[in-house]
Amino acid sequence: MQFDRHFSPDAQAAIPVAPNSPNSFAIWAVVIGLAVHSNMTFFLAGAKFTIARLVIALLVFPAAVELLQRGRHRGAPDIITCAFCAWLLIAVSQTDQSWSSTAALITEFGGGYLVARSYIFGRPALETFIRALKLICIVLIALASIEQLSQTHVGFVLFGLPIPGYEYRYGWLRAFSTFPHPILFGTFCAAAGAIFLYSERTSLGRVCYGSLCFFGCLLAMSSAPLIAFLIAIFVRLYDGLLHGIRCRWQVLTAAMFTLLLVVFLVANRPVSWIVANLTLDPSTGYFRVATWDTAFYYIGLSPYVGYGFDSYAPAEDFFGNVSVDSTWLVMIIRFGIPSIIPLLLANVASFWPSRQIYARTSNDPYVGQLCTAFTLSLVVLMFVGLTVHYWNNVWLFWGLCIGIRASLREQCSNARRLTFDDASGLHHVISSTR
């Protein structure tokens, strides 16, 4: 894991705001779609849609044309994301052939990635996305606050949906906002908050929007998002304190892997230990451990293509028929172990080499800050995904974030390419004048 070069708040604040992107309408449509309740569904031509899924479906083909235009450069994240989507189709064709459910997953994740790669490219588009995301976060967290004050899920009432029930933790009503579960609302707040910790130009802005998102995590009362956002805050403080030390990210990465190594060496069942200790309520932790143990047994019976969307356990197996609270584990159960390899690589490939590229080539420090912002957000999503199953809008948001980070990677590569061409041209001129 590597992040981008740090720039002082004064230098960052001095950078002018870019004008609106020509793709502003598409960007706002996608972000507003994320905020519309994903339990509000409808059918078109026999296919089931949420508002966010419909927006992506309408934009995906123009986005593909946009990305294939001359001047845009495709890279490893694009290839890996295509491979991930292709594997989902291959795997489901060997199991229960749930084409509609698989198509929905691909539309949200792969379509979200493609739309981000095409339309959220360049500083004007990135700033438009950040502005839209800030407004939506304010609305969603305000709605969650009203839930706490009124003790009712006003998001469901607002969209005319039946209230699924009320969940309390430590006497607090867990807020849904416009998400189908509090844990998804908390995850969205944590991932968005990680972006704001770097995308805001002033310390006041970082504190205000960071505190707002942390408050959203508290309203959701969900363990993993809270822990992940606290880690993101620690990373931001660590970066600010040690920004003069060039090897700070290597030190942090080494410390993280050392901690994981210690857990795997000391704990008898390391994965279960991690899952059990990432929860506020120990009972939910032990419940997750039981579901993981059961899932591992059945995964061993079909490791390559999984079980599709059908039940993978007999009816009498209680823990084999309850929800599995892990995106990574759900993907393995449905599409086999090979499915999580391109999913992991798509995240990593979107940010891995660009720190060195950017540091040597770009004159825009704010782009460097955005690189770090979306890298940190992806780390949060990967981490929280260990104990949270993503679906609908959060699953789409993950694809968007990978696509945006891959676009930043392309932008950094273009800057390096231009610098190299300029240097080559100058060398040629100097040589010809001798």
The 8 nearest C-alpha neighbors of each residue, nearest first, counted from 0:
[[1, 252, 2, 351, 248, 347, 249, 350],
 [2, 0, 248, 351, 3, 354, 249, 252],
 [3, 1, 371, 354, 248, 374, 4, 0],
 [2, 4, 354, 371, 367, 370, 5, 1],
 [3, 5, 358, 367, 6, 354, 2, 368],
 [6, 4, 242, 3, 7, 368, 238, 239],
 [7, 5, 364, 11, 8, 10, 4, 368],
 [6, 8, 10, 9, 11, 5, 239, 12],
 [9, 7, 11, 10, 201, 12, 200, 6],
 [10, 8, 12, 11, 7, 13, 201, 200],
 [11, 9, 13, 7, 8, 12, 6, 14],
 [10, 12, 8, 9, 13, 200, 14, 365],
 [13, 11, 200, 9, 14, 10, 8, 201],
 [14, 12, 10, 11, 9, 15, 200, 8],
 [13, 15, 12, 11, 16, 10, 365, 363],
 [16, 14, 13, 17, 12, 11, 18, 365],
 [15, 17, 18, 14, 126, 123, 122, 19],
 [16, 18, 123, 15, 122, 19, 126, 20],
 [19, 17, 123, 20, 16, 126, 127, 122],
 [20, 18, 123, 127, 21, 17, 23, 124],
 [19, 21, 124, 123, 22, 23, 18, 127],
 [22, 20, 23, 19, 124, 24, 123, 118],
 [21, 23, 20, 25, 24, 118, 26, 124],
 [24, 22, 26, 20, 25, 21, 27, 127],
 [25, 23, 27, 26, 22, 28, 21, 29],
 [24, 26, 28, 22, 23, 27, 29, 118],
 [27, 25, 23, 29, 28, 24, 128, 22],
 [26, 28, 30, 24, 29, 25, 31, 23],
 [29, 27, 25, 31, 26, 30, 32, 24],
 [28, 30, 32, 26, 27, 31, 25, 54],
 [29, 31, 33, 27, 32, 28, 26, 131],
 [32, 30, 34, 28, 33, 29, 27, 35],
 [31, 33, 51, 29, 30, 35, 34, 50],
 [34, 32, 30, 31, 51, 392, 35, 29],
 [33, 35, 31, 32, 36, 177, 135, 30],
 [36, 34, 32, 33, 37, 177, 31, 50],
 [37, 35, 177, 38, 39, 178, 34, 158],
 [36, 38, 39, 49, 35, 178, 391, 392],
 [39, 37, 36, 40, 179, 49, 160, 178],
 [38, 40, 37, 36, 49, 41, 160, 158],
 [41, 39, 49, 48, 38, 47, 37, 42],
 [40, 42, 48, 47, 49, 43, 39, 46],
 [41, 43, 47, 46, 45, 48, 44, 40],
 [42, 44, 46, 45, 47, 41, 48, 53],
 [45, 43, 46, 42, 47, 41, 48, 53],
 [44, 46, 43, 42, 47, 41, 48, 99],
 [47, 45, 43, 42, 44, 48, 99, 41],
 [46, 48, 42, 41, 43, 45, 40, 49],
 [49, 47, 41, 40, 52, 53, 42, 50],
 [48, 50, 40, 52, 51, 37, 53, 39],
 [51, 49, 53, 52, 32, 54, 48, 35],
 [52, 50, 32, 54, 53, 49, 33, 55],
 [51, 53, 49, 55, 50, 54, 48, 107],
 [52, 54, 56, 50, 55, 51, 48, 49],
 [55, 53, 51, 57, 56, 52, 50, 29],
 [54, 56, 58, 52, 53, 57, 59, 110],
 [55, 57, 53, 59, 54, 58, 52, 106],
 [58, 56, 54, 55, 59, 53, 60, 61],
 [59, 57, 55, 56, 61, 60, 62, 54],
 [58, 60, 62, 56, 61, 110, 55, 57],
 [59, 61, 63, 62, 58, 64, 57, 56],
 [62, 60, 64, 63, 58, 59, 65, 57],
 [63, 61, 65, 59, 60, 117, 64, 114],
 [62, 64, 60, 66, 65, 61, 59, 67],
 [65, 63, 61, 67, 62, 66, 60, 68],
 [66, 64, 62, 63, 68, 67, 117, 61],
 [65, 67, 117, 63, 68, 64, 62, 71],
 [68, 66, 64, 65, 63, 69, 71, 72],
 [69, 67, 65, 66, 71, 70, 64, 63],
 [70, 68, 71, 67, 72, 66, 65, 64],
 [69, 71, 68, 72, 67, 66, 413, 73],
 [72, 70, 69, 68, 66, 73, 67, 409],
 [71, 73, 70, 74, 409, 66, 69, 67],
 [74, 72, 77, 71, 75, 409, 66, 78],
 [73, 75, 77, 76, 72, 78, 409, 405],
 [74, 76, 78, 77, 79, 348, 73, 349],
 [77, 75, 79, 345, 348, 349, 78, 74],
 [78, 76, 80, 75, 79, 74, 81, 73],
 [77, 79, 75, 81, 76, 80, 82, 74],
 [78, 80, 82, 76, 81, 77, 345, 341],
 [79, 81, 83, 77, 82, 78, 345, 76],
 [82, 80, 78, 84, 79, 83, 85, 77],
 [81, 83, 79, 85, 80, 84, 86, 78],
 [82, 84, 80, 86, 341, 81, 85, 79],
 [85, 83, 81, 87, 86, 82, 105, 80],
 [84, 86, 82, 88, 87, 83, 81, 89],
 [85, 87, 89, 83, 88, 84, 90, 82],
 [88, 86, 90, 84, 85, 89, 334, 91],
 [89, 87, 85, 86, 91, 90, 92, 84],
 [90, 88, 86, 92, 87, 91, 85, 93],
 [91, 89, 304, 87, 334, 93, 92, 88],
 [90, 92, 96, 94, 93, 88, 307, 89],
 [91, 93, 96, 89, 90, 94, 88, 95],
 [92, 94, 91, 90, 89, 96, 304, 95],
 [95, 93, 91, 307, 96, 92, 306, 90],
 [94, 96, 307, 97, 91, 309, 308, 93],
 [97, 95, 92, 91, 98, 94, 93, 307],
 [98, 96, 95, 99, 100, 101, 91, 308],
 [97, 99, 101, 96, 100, 102, 91, 88],
 [100, 98, 102, 101, 97, 103, 46, 47],
 [101, 99, 103, 102, 98, 97, 104, 308],
 [100, 102, 104, 98, 103, 99, 97, 105],
 [101, 103, 99, 105, 100, 104, 98, 106],
 [102, 104, 100, 106, 101, 105, 107, 99],
 [105, 103, 101, 107, 102, 106, 108, 100],
 [104, 106, 109, 102, 108, 103, 107, 84],
 [107, 105, 110, 103, 104, 109, 108, 102],
 [108, 106, 395, 104, 110, 105, 111, 109],
 [107, 109, 398, 395, 111, 105, 110, 106],
 [108, 110, 105, 112, 111, 106, 107, 113],
 [109, 111, 106, 113, 112, 107, 108, 59],
 [112, 110, 399, 398, 108, 114, 109, 113],
 [111, 113, 402, 398, 399, 109, 115, 110],
 [114, 112, 110, 116, 115, 111, 117, 109],
 [113, 115, 117, 111, 62, 116, 112, 118],
 [116, 114, 119, 402, 112, 403, 399, 113],
 [117, 115, 402, 113, 406, 114, 403, 119],
 [116, 118, 66, 114, 62, 115, 65, 119],
 [117, 119, 115, 120, 114, 22, 116, 62],
 [120, 118, 115, 124, 125, 117, 116, 403],
 [119, 121, 406, 118, 124, 117, 116, 125],
 [122, 120, 124, 123, 125, 119, 410, 407],
 [121, 123, 125, 124, 126, 17, 120, 366],
 [124, 122, 20, 17, 126, 19, 125, 18],
 [125, 123, 20, 119, 127, 126, 122, 121],
 [126, 124, 122, 128, 127, 123, 119, 121],
 [125, 127, 129, 123, 128, 124, 122, 130],
 [126, 128, 124, 130, 125, 129, 123, 131],
 [127, 129, 125, 131, 126, 130, 132, 26],
 [128, 130, 126, 132, 131, 127, 133, 125],
 [131, 129, 127, 133, 132, 128, 126, 134],
 [132, 130, 128, 134, 129, 133, 27, 127],
 [131, 133, 129, 135, 130, 134, 128, 136],
 [134, 132, 136, 130, 131, 135, 129, 137],
 [135, 133, 137, 131, 136, 132, 138, 130],
 [134, 136, 138, 132, 137, 133, 139, 131],
 [137, 135, 139, 133, 138, 134, 140, 132],
 [136, 138, 134, 135, 140, 139, 141, 133],
 [139, 137, 135, 141, 136, 140, 142, 134],
 [140, 138, 142, 136, 141, 137, 176, 135],
 [139, 141, 143, 142, 137, 215, 138, 136],
 [142, 140, 144, 138, 143, 139, 137, 145],
 [141, 143, 139, 145, 140, 144, 176, 138],
 [142, 144, 176, 140, 146, 141, 174, 145],
 [145, 143, 141, 147, 146, 142, 140, 148],
 [146, 144, 148, 142, 147, 143, 149, 141],
 [147, 145, 143, 149, 151, 144, 152, 150],
 [146, 148, 150, 144, 145, 149, 172, 143],
 [147, 149, 145, 146, 150, 144, 151, 143],
 [148, 150, 146, 151, 147, 145, 152, 153],
 [151, 149, 147, 146, 148, 172, 152, 145],
 [150, 152, 146, 149, 153, 147, 165, 148],
 [153, 151, 146, 154, 155, 156, 175, 162],
 [152, 154, 156, 155, 151, 157, 146, 142],
 [155, 153, 157, 177, 176, 156, 152, 158],
 [154, 156, 160, 153, 158, 157, 152, 162],
 [155, 157, 153, 159, 154, 158, 160, 152],
 [158, 156, 154, 155, 159, 153, 160, 152],
 [159, 157, 155, 156, 160, 154, 36, 39],
 [160, 158, 156, 157, 155, 161, 39, 154],
 [161, 159, 155, 158, 156, 162, 39, 38],
 [160, 162, 163, 155, 159, 156, 164, 158],
 [161, 163, 164, 155, 160, 152, 156, 165],
 [164, 162, 161, 165, 155, 179, 160, 152],
 [165, 163, 162, 166, 152, 161, 151, 167],
 [164, 166, 167, 172, 163, 173, 151, 152],
 [167, 165, 173, 172, 164, 168, 171, 174],
 [168, 166, 172, 171, 173, 170, 169, 165],
 [167, 169, 171, 170, 172, 173, 220, 166],
 [170, 168, 171, 167, 172, 220, 280, 173],
 [169, 171, 168, 167, 172, 173, 166, 220],
 [172, 170, 167, 168, 169, 173, 147, 220],
 [171, 173, 167, 166, 174, 147, 170, 168],
 [174, 172, 219, 167, 166, 220, 218, 171],
 [175, 173, 219, 143, 181, 218, 176, 172],
 [174, 176, 181, 178, 180, 177, 184, 179],
 [175, 177, 143, 154, 178, 142, 174, 139],
 [178, 176, 36, 154, 175, 35, 34, 179],
 [177, 179, 175, 180, 176, 184, 36, 183],
 [178, 180, 38, 175, 37, 177, 181, 183],
 [179, 181, 182, 175, 178, 183, 184, 174],
 [182, 180, 175, 219, 184, 183, 174, 173],
 [181, 183, 185, 180, 184, 221, 186, 219],
 [184, 182, 186, 185, 181, 180, 187, 178],
 [183, 185, 181, 187, 186, 182, 178, 175],
 [186, 184, 216, 182, 188, 219, 183, 187],
 [185, 187, 183, 224, 189, 188, 184, 182],
 [186, 188, 184, 190, 185, 189, 191, 183],
 [187, 189, 212, 185, 191, 186, 190, 192],
 [190, 188, 192, 186, 228, 187, 191, 224],
 [189, 191, 376, 193, 187, 192, 188, 379],
 [192, 190, 194, 188, 193, 189, 187, 195],
 [191, 193, 195, 189, 212, 209, 194, 190],
 [192, 194, 376, 190, 196, 191, 195, 231],
 [193, 195, 372, 191, 192, 196, 373, 197],
 [194, 196, 198, 192, 197, 193, 199, 205],
 [195, 197, 205, 193, 194, 198, 209, 192],
 [198, 196, 372, 195, 199, 368, 194, 369],
 [197, 199, 195, 369, 194, 196, 372, 368],
 [200, 198, 205, 204, 197, 195, 201, 196],
 [201, 199, 12, 11, 198, 8, 204, 202],
 [202, 200, 204, 203, 199, 8, 12, 205],
 [201, 203, 205, 204, 206, 8, 200, 199],
 [204, 202, 206, 201, 205, 207, 199, 208],
 [205, 203, 207, 201, 202, 206, 199, 208],
 [204, 206, 202, 196, 199, 203, 208, 209],
 [205, 207, 203, 209, 204, 210, 208, 202],
 [208, 206, 204, 210, 209, 205, 203, 211],
 [207, 209, 211, 210, 205, 206, 204, 212],
 [208, 210, 206, 192, 212, 211, 207, 205],
 [211, 209, 213, 207, 208, 212, 206, 214],
 [212, 210, 208, 214, 209, 213, 207, 215],
 [213, 211, 215, 188, 192, 214, 209, 210],
 [212, 214, 210, 216, 215, 211, 209, 217],
 [215, 213, 217, 211, 212, 216, 210, 218],
 [214, 216, 212, 218, 213, 217, 140, 188],
 [217, 215, 185, 213, 219, 214, 218, 225],
 [218, 216, 220, 214, 219, 215, 213, 225],
 [217, 219, 215, 220, 216, 174, 173, 214],
 [218, 220, 174, 173, 181, 216, 185, 217],
 [221, 219, 217, 218, 173, 216, 222, 168],
 [220, 222, 219, 182, 223, 224, 185, 225],
 [223, 221, 278, 279, 225, 224, 226, 277],
 [222, 224, 226, 383, 225, 277, 227, 221],
 [225, 223, 227, 186, 226, 185, 189, 222],
 [226, 224, 228, 222, 223, 227, 216, 229],
 [225, 227, 229, 223, 224, 228, 222, 230],
 [228, 226, 224, 230, 229, 225, 379, 223],
 [227, 229, 231, 189, 230, 225, 226, 224],
 [228, 230, 232, 226, 231, 227, 225, 233],
 [229, 231, 233, 227, 228, 232, 234, 226],
 [232, 230, 228, 234, 233, 229, 193, 227],
 [233, 231, 229, 235, 234, 230, 228, 236],
 [232, 234, 230, 236, 231, 235, 237, 229],
 [235, 233, 237, 231, 232, 236, 238, 230],
 [236, 234, 232, 238, 237, 233, 239, 231],
 [237, 235, 239, 233, 238, 234, 240, 232],
 [238, 236, 234, 240, 235, 239, 233, 241],
 [239, 237, 235, 241, 242, 236, 240, 234],
 [238, 240, 236, 242, 237, 241, 235, 5],
 [239, 241, 237, 238, 242, 236, 243, 235],
 [242, 240, 238, 243, 244, 239, 237, 247],
 [241, 243, 238, 239, 244, 5, 240, 245],
 [244, 242, 241, 245, 240, 5, 247, 239],
 [245, 243, 242, 241, 247, 246, 248, 238],
 [244, 246, 247, 243, 242, 248, 4, 241],
 [247, 245, 249, 248, 244, 250, 251, 243],
 [246, 248, 250, 249, 245, 244, 251, 241],
 [249, 247, 251, 250, 246, 1, 252, 2],
 [248, 250, 252, 246, 251, 247, 253, 1],
 [251, 249, 247, 253, 248, 252, 254, 246],
 [252, 250, 248, 254, 253, 249, 255, 247],
 [253, 251, 255, 249, 254, 250, 248, 0],
 [252, 254, 250, 256, 255, 251, 257, 249],
 [255, 253, 257, 251, 252, 256, 250, 258],
 [256, 254, 252, 258, 257, 253, 251, 259],
 [255, 257, 259, 253, 258, 254, 260, 252],
 [258, 256, 260, 254, 255, 259, 253, 261],
 [257, 259, 261, 255, 256, 260, 254, 262],
 [260, 258, 256, 262, 261, 257, 263, 255],
 [259, 261, 257, 263, 258, 262, 256, 264],
 [260, 262, 264, 258, 259, 263, 265, 257],
 [263, 261, 259, 265, 260, 264, 266, 269],
 [264, 262, 269, 260, 261, 266, 265, 259],
 [263, 265, 261, 262, 266, 260, 267, 269],
 [266, 264, 262, 263, 261, 267, 269, 260],
 [267, 265, 269, 268, 262, 263, 264, 272],
 [266, 268, 269, 265, 263, 264, 272, 262],
 [269, 267, 266, 271, 270, 272, 263, 265],
 [270, 268, 272, 263, 266, 271, 262, 267],
 [271, 269, 273, 272, 268, 274, 263, 288],
 [270, 272, 274, 288, 269, 273, 268, 275],
 [273, 271, 269, 275, 270, 274, 276, 268],
 [274, 272, 270, 276, 271, 275, 269, 277],
 [273, 275, 271, 277, 272, 276, 284, 270],
 [276, 274, 284, 272, 273, 285, 277, 271],
 [275, 277, 273, 274, 278, 272, 284, 281],
 [278, 276, 274, 275, 223, 222, 273, 279],
 [279, 277, 222, 280, 276, 284, 281, 275],
 [280, 278, 222, 281, 277, 221, 276, 284],
 [279, 281, 278, 282, 283, 284, 222, 168],
 [282, 280, 284, 283, 278, 279, 285, 275],
 [283, 281, 285, 284, 280, 286, 275, 278],
 [284, 282, 286, 281, 285, 280, 287, 278],
 [285, 283, 275, 281, 287, 282, 286, 278],
 [284, 286, 288, 282, 287, 283, 275, 289],
 [285, 287, 283, 289, 284, 288, 282, 290],
 [288, 286, 290, 284, 285, 289, 291, 283],
 [287, 289, 285, 291, 271, 286, 290, 292],
 [288, 290, 292, 286, 287, 291, 293, 285],
 [289, 291, 287, 293, 318, 292, 288, 294],
 [292, 290, 294, 288, 293, 289, 287, 295],
 [293, 291, 289, 295, 294, 290, 288, 296],
 [294, 292, 290, 296, 291, 295, 319, 289],
 [293, 295, 291, 297, 296, 292, 290, 298],
 [296, 294, 298, 292, 293, 297, 291, 299],
 [295, 297, 293, 294, 299, 298, 292, 300],
 [298, 296, 300, 299, 294, 295, 293, 301],
 [299, 297, 295, 302, 301, 300, 296, 294],
 [298, 300, 297, 302, 296, 301, 295, 294],
 [299, 301, 297, 298, 302, 296, 305, 295],
 [302, 300, 298, 305, 299, 303, 304, 297],
 [301, 303, 298, 335, 299, 336, 305, 304],
 [304, 302, 335, 336, 301, 305, 337, 334],
 [305, 303, 335, 90, 334, 302, 301, 306],
 [304, 306, 335, 334, 333, 332, 301, 302],
 [307, 305, 333, 94, 311, 332, 309, 308],
 [306, 308, 333, 91, 95, 94, 309, 305],
 [307, 309, 333, 306, 97, 310, 95, 100],
 [310, 308, 307, 311, 306, 95, 333, 97],
 [309, 311, 312, 308, 320, 306, 313, 319],
 [310, 312, 306, 309, 313, 297, 319, 332],
 [313, 311, 319, 310, 316, 320, 314, 297],
 [314, 312, 315, 316, 311, 319, 310, 320],
 [315, 313, 316, 312, 320, 317, 319, 310],
 [314, 316, 313, 317, 312, 320, 319, 318],
 [315, 317, 319, 314, 313, 318, 312, 320],
 [318, 316, 319, 320, 315, 321, 314, 313],
 [319, 317, 290, 320, 321, 316, 293, 289],
 [318, 320, 312, 316, 317, 321, 293, 294],
 [321, 319, 318, 317, 312, 316, 322, 310],
 [320, 322, 318, 319, 323, 317, 290, 316],
 [321, 323, 324, 320, 290, 319, 318, 388],
 [322, 324, 325, 321, 329, 290, 388, 328],
 [325, 323, 387, 388, 386, 322, 326, 287],
 [326, 324, 388, 386, 387, 385, 328, 327],
 [325, 327, 388, 384, 329, 328, 389, 387],
 [328, 326, 330, 325, 329, 385, 331, 384],
 [327, 329, 331, 325, 330, 326, 332, 323],
 [328, 330, 332, 326, 331, 327, 325, 333],
 [329, 331, 333, 327, 328, 332, 334, 326],
 [332, 330, 335, 336, 328, 334, 329, 333],
 [333, 331, 305, 329, 330, 335, 334, 306],
 [332, 334, 307, 305, 306, 330, 331, 308],
 [333, 335, 305, 304, 331, 90, 330, 338],
 [336, 334, 305, 304, 331, 303, 302, 337],
 [335, 337, 331, 338, 303, 302, 339, 334],
 [338, 336, 340, 335, 339, 303, 341, 331],
 [339, 337, 336, 340, 335, 334, 341, 331],
 [338, 340, 342, 337, 341, 343, 336, 327],
 [339, 341, 343, 342, 337, 338, 344, 336],
 [342, 340, 344, 83, 343, 339, 79, 345],
 [343, 341, 339, 345, 340, 344, 83, 346],
 [344, 342, 340, 346, 341, 345, 339, 347],
 [343, 345, 341, 347, 346, 342, 348, 340],
 [346, 344, 76, 348, 342, 343, 347, 79],
 [347, 345, 344, 343, 349, 348, 401, 342],
 [346, 348, 344, 349, 345, 351, 350, 343],
 [349, 347, 345, 351, 76, 350, 346, 344],
 [348, 350, 405, 347, 76, 346, 404, 345],
 [351, 349, 348, 347, 353, 352, 374, 404],
 [350, 352, 348, 347, 353, 349, 1, 0],
 [353, 351, 354, 350, 355, 356, 348, 408],
 [352, 354, 356, 355, 408, 357, 350, 351],
 [355, 353, 3, 357, 356, 352, 358, 2],
 [354, 356, 358, 353, 357, 359, 352, 3],
 [357, 355, 353, 354, 358, 359, 411, 415],
 [356, 358, 411, 360, 354, 359, 355, 361],
 [359, 357, 355, 356, 360, 354, 4, 361],
 [360, 358, 357, 356, 355, 361, 415, 354],
 [359, 361, 415, 357, 414, 358, 418, 356],
 [362, 360, 363, 357, 414, 359, 358, 411],
 [361, 363, 364, 360, 358, 357, 366, 359],
 [362, 364, 365, 361, 366, 367, 14, 11],
 [365, 363, 367, 366, 362, 6, 368, 11],
 [366, 364, 368, 367, 363, 11, 369, 14],
 [367, 365, 369, 368, 364, 363, 370, 122],
 [368, 366, 370, 364, 365, 369, 3, 4],
 [367, 369, 365, 371, 366, 370, 197, 372],
 [370, 368, 372, 366, 371, 367, 198, 373],
 [371, 369, 367, 368, 372, 373, 374, 366],
 [370, 372, 374, 368, 3, 2, 369, 373],
 [373, 371, 194, 369, 197, 375, 370, 374],
 [372, 374, 376, 375, 370, 371, 194, 404],
 [373, 375, 371, 377, 376, 372, 370, 378],
 [374, 376, 378, 373, 372, 377, 371, 193],
 [375, 377, 373, 190, 379, 193, 378, 374],
 [378, 376, 380, 374, 379, 375, 381, 373],
 [377, 379, 375, 381, 376, 380, 382, 374],
 [378, 380, 376, 382, 377, 381, 227, 190],
 [381, 379, 377, 383, 382, 378, 384, 376],
 [382, 380, 378, 384, 379, 383, 377, 385],
 [381, 383, 379, 384, 380, 385, 378, 227],
 [382, 384, 380, 385, 223, 381, 386, 387],
 [383, 385, 387, 326, 381, 382, 386, 325],
 [384, 386, 325, 383, 382, 387, 327, 326],
 [385, 387, 325, 324, 384, 383, 274, 223],
 [388, 386, 325, 324, 384, 385, 326, 383],
 [387, 389, 326, 325, 324, 384, 390, 386],
 [390, 388, 394, 326, 393, 387, 183, 391],
 [389, 391, 394, 393, 392, 388, 395, 104],
 [390, 392, 394, 393, 395, 37, 389, 107],
 [393, 391, 395, 394, 33, 396, 390, 37],
 [394, 392, 396, 395, 391, 389, 390, 397],
 [393, 395, 390, 389, 397, 392, 391, 396],
 [396, 394, 107, 108, 392, 398, 393, 397],
 [397, 395, 393, 399, 398, 394, 392, 400],
 [398, 396, 400, 394, 395, 399, 393, 401],
 [397, 399, 108, 112, 111, 395, 401, 396],
 [400, 398, 112, 111, 396, 402, 397, 115],
 [399, 401, 403, 397, 402, 398, 404, 396],
 [402, 400, 404, 398, 399, 403, 346, 405],
 [401, 403, 112, 115, 116, 405, 399, 400],
 [404, 402, 406, 400, 115, 405, 401, 116],
 [403, 405, 407, 401, 406, 402, 349, 373],
 [404, 406, 349, 408, 402, 407, 403, 401],
 [407, 405, 409, 403, 408, 404, 116, 120],
 [408, 406, 410, 404, 409, 405, 411, 403],
 [407, 409, 405, 411, 406, 410, 353, 412],
 [410, 408, 412, 406, 407, 411, 413, 405],
 [409, 411, 407, 413, 408, 412, 406, 414],
 [412, 410, 414, 408, 357, 409, 413, 356],
 [413, 411, 409, 415, 414, 410, 416, 408],
 [412, 414, 416, 410, 415, 411, 409, 417],
 [415, 413, 411, 417, 412, 416, 360, 361],
 [414, 416, 412, 418, 360, 413, 417, 419],
 [417, 415, 413, 419, 414, 418, 412, 420],
 [418, 416, 420, 414, 419, 415, 421, 413],
 [417, 419, 415, 421, 416, 420, 422, 414],
 [418, 420, 422, 416, 417, 421, 423, 415],
 [421, 419, 417, 423, 422, 418, 424, 416],
 [422, 420, 424, 418, 423, 419, 417, 425],
 [421, 423, 419, 425, 420, 424, 418, 426],
 [424, 422, 420, 426, 421, 425, 419, 427],
 [425, 423, 427, 421, 426, 422, 420, 428],
 [424, 426, 428, 422, 427, 423, 421, 429],
 [425, 427, 423, 429, 424, 428, 430, 422],
 [426, 428, 424, 430, 425, 429, 431, 423],
 [429, 427, 425, 431, 430, 426, 424, 432],
 [428, 430, 426, 432, 427, 431, 425, 433],
 [429, 431, 427, 428, 433, 432, 426, 425],
 [432, 430, 428, 429, 433, 427, 426, 425],
 [433, 431, 429, 430, 428, 427, 426, 425],
 [432, 430, 431, 429, 428, 427, 426, 425]]
